[in-house]
């Protein structure tokens, strides 16, 4: 009697495994079909939404009396951005008034609106301070 019970249990486990494997194959097939056919976009899911949300586009900007290198940075709307400021001679920093952000050593933000935004030196650094600026372009 125990031999039959064990056999029936084994058959039941095999059937369960087989059905789970079939379900997994179907799900993978549907997913691949959606990706290949563009069905993800048709379903309202943007490719950008499937990227890692923690991905940061990082730029290093040298700040010196009286300029920046590079003095223009171009990014895409929706990008998460980190601007690292390498103050080469004194503390300069960057402030971008139209975006309401500033920092002395780095700025991290999400580019949530398109346009061209001037940045300026965040700390008085001498006679050419008022001419010290760069540009952030968000496409």
Secondary structure, DSSP 8 states (H G I E B T S, - for coil): -HHHHHHHHHHHHHHHHHHHHHHHHHHHHHHHHHHHHTHHHHTT--HHHHS-TT--EEEEEEEETTEEES-EEEE-TT-EEEEEEEESSS---EEEGGGTEEESSEEEEE--S-EEEEEE-SS--STTGGG-EEEEEE-
